[in-house]
Amino acid sequence: MAKESKEPLSDYINESFDLSCDDFYFSLLFNIEGEDEEMILPVSDSLYAEELQLQESIMASLISSQNPKNDPISETVVGESSRRFCKICIGSKETDEMFTIPSCNHQFCADCICEHVAITIQETAVVTCPELDCRASLDIDAGREILSKDVITTWEDVLWSQSVLFAGDCSVHSAMCRGIQELNVKSTRG
């Protein structure tokens, strides 16, 4: 006759499973709340993948936060060229002519980035990295050092216009009379 045990479920898990899996895996299998322990089986692949992706994202952000600049480490080795390759104009440029997009660390020559921003802000306020399949965005403050005053002014105007469109009805300072002007913006969002 089998001996009935009153040991907690967590002890049973430790004795019964090879614990080469991480704790996260088992946290999906069992819902342990104080003394009430119940099994949640089976775990769907999609739930496990979603939770694993969340865990990886958290770990990646913790690791990247330890390097606040998030700049690529580049040391010049004796005999190494100080020139870099721009994927937009397919040109070889000096290191000081290159611009690094802070959110993704892709490098392009400053001239190409300025042109990319000038063209992009004609359609939208969100300027993304020109690297293929990169969705990182370029912040206006990051580009101030290389962009012309006209491009910065245009970009700021586009940002302001889009913020007013998304805000709906709002009050803004009027440059004409130095007073407050009421805006009634018809929303075109569906």
C-alpha positions in Angstrom: 0.0 0.0 0.0 1.4 3.4 -1.0 2.3 5.7 1.8 0.3 9.0 1.7 2.6 12.0 2.1 1.6 15.4 3.4 4.7 17.1 1.9 4.1 20.3 0.0 3.9 20.3 -3.7 7.1 22.3 -4.1 9.0 19.5 -2.3 7.4 17.0 -4.7 8.6 19.1 -7.6 12.2 19.3 -6.3 12.3 15.5 -5.9 10.5 14.6 -9.1 11.9 16.9 -11.8 15.3 17.5 -13.1 15.8 21.1 -12.2 18.0 22.0 -15.1 15.2 24.2 -16.3 15.0 27.7 -14.9 12.6 28.8 -12.2 10.6 30.7 -14.7 9.6 27.5 -16.5 8.3 26.0 -13.3 6.5 29.2 -12.4 4.3 28.7 -15.4 3.6 25.1 -14.5 2.6 25.7 -10.9 0.6 28.4 -9.2 2.1 28.6 -5.7 0.2 30.9 -3.4 1.1 30.5 0.2 -0.1 27.1 1.4 -2.6 26.6 -1.5 -0.6 25.0 -4.3 -2.2 23.9 -7.5 -0.9 22.6 -10.8 -1.6 24.6 -13.9 -1.1 22.1 -16.7 -0.6 22.0 -19.6 1.4 25.2 -20.4 0.7 26.4 -23.9 3.7 27.1 -26.1 2.4 30.6 -26.9 2.1 31.5 -23.2 5.6 30.1 -22.4 7.0 32.0 -25.4 5.3 35.2 -24.4 6.5 35.0 -20.8 10.0 34.0 -22.0 10.1 37.0 -24.4 9.1 39.3 -21.5 11.8 37.8 -19.3 14.4 38.3 -22.1 13.3 41.9 -22.6 13.6 42.7 -18.9 17.1 41.1 -18.8 18.2 43.0 -21.9 17.0 46.3 -20.4 18.8 45.6 -17.2 22.0 44.8 -19.1 21.7 47.9 -21.3 21.0 50.1 -18.3 24.4 49.2 -16.8 26.0 50.9 -19.9 24.3 54.3 -19.8 25.8 55.6 -22.9 25.1 52.5 -24.9 27.9 53.5 -27.2 29.8 51.0 -29.2 33.3 50.4 -27.9 35.7 51.5 -30.5 39.4 51.7 -29.9 41.7 52.7 -32.6 44.4 50.1 -33.2 47.7 51.1 -34.7 47.4 50.7 -38.4 43.6 50.6 -38.4 41.8 52.9 -40.7 40.0 55.9 -39.2 37.5 55.8 -42.1 34.0 54.3 -41.8 31.6 53.2 -44.5 28.2 54.9 -45.0 25.5 52.4 -46.2 23.4 55.2 -47.7 25.9 57.0 -50.0 28.2 54.0 -50.2 31.1 56.2 -49.3 34.1 56.0 -47.1 34.1 58.8 -44.5 36.3 59.9 -41.7 35.2 58.9 -38.2 34.4 62.5 -37.3 32.1 62.8 -40.4 29.9 59.9 -39.1 26.8 60.1 -37.0 25.7 57.4 -34.6 22.0 57.0 -34.0 21.9 56.6 -30.2 18.9 54.3 -30.0 20.4 51.6 -32.2 24.1 52.5 -32.7 23.9 52.4 -36.5 26.3 54.8 -38.1 25.9 56.9 -41.3 27.6 59.9 -42.6 26.2 63.2 -41.1 25.3 64.5 -44.6 23.1 61.4 -45.4 21.4 61.6 -42.0 20.6 65.3 -42.5 19.1 64.6 -45.9 17.2 61.6 -44.5 15.7 63.7 -41.7 14.8 66.6 -44.1 13.0 64.2 -46.4 11.3 62.2 -43.7 9.9 65.2 -41.8 8.0 66.3 -44.9 5.7 63.3 -44.3 5.9 62.5 -40.6 7.4 63.7 -37.3 8.8 60.2 -36.5 12.3 59.8 -38.1 13.4 56.2 -38.0 16.9 54.7 -38.6 17.6 54.3 -42.3 19.2 50.9 -41.7 17.2 48.1 -43.3 14.8 46.4 -40.9 15.7 48.7 -38.0 12.8 50.4 -36.3 14.8 52.6 -33.9 13.8 56.2 -34.0 16.0 59.3 -34.1 15.2 61.9 -31.4 15.3 65.6 -32.4 17.7 66.4 -29.6 20.2 63.7 -30.7 20.3 65.3 -34.2 20.6 68.9 -33.2 24.4 68.8 -33.4 24.4 68.0 -37.1 21.1 69.3 -38.4 20.7 72.8 -39.9 18.5 75.3 -38.1 15.9 75.2 -40.9 15.5 71.4 -40.6 15.3 71.6 -36.8 12.7 74.4 -37.0 10.7 72.4 -39.6 10.9 69.2 -37.4 9.7 71.1 -34.3 6.8 72.6 -36.3 5.8 69.1 -37.5 6.1 67.7 -34.0 3.9 70.6 -32.6 1.3 70.2 -35.4 1.0 66.4 -34.8 0.7 66.9 -31.1 -2.1 69.4 -31.6 -3.9 67.0 -34.0 -3.8 64.2 -31.4 -4.8 66.5 -28.6 -8.1 67.5 -30.2 -9.7 70.7 -28.8 -7.1 72.7 -26.9 -5.9 76.2 -26.1 -2.6 77.5 -27.4 -0.7 80.7 -27.2 -1.2 82.8 -30.3 2.0 84.3 -31.7 -0.1 87.0 -33.4 -1.8 88.6 -30.4 0.2 87.1 -27.5 -3.0 85.8 -26.1 -4.6 82.4 -25.9 -6.4 81.0 -28.9 -8.9 78.2 -28.8 -8.4 75.5 -31.4 -11.2 73.2 -32.5 -9.4 70.5 -34.4 -11.6 68.0 -36.3 -10.2 64.6 -35.6 -9.4 62.6 -38.7 -8.7 59.5 -36.7 -11.1 56.6 -37.3 
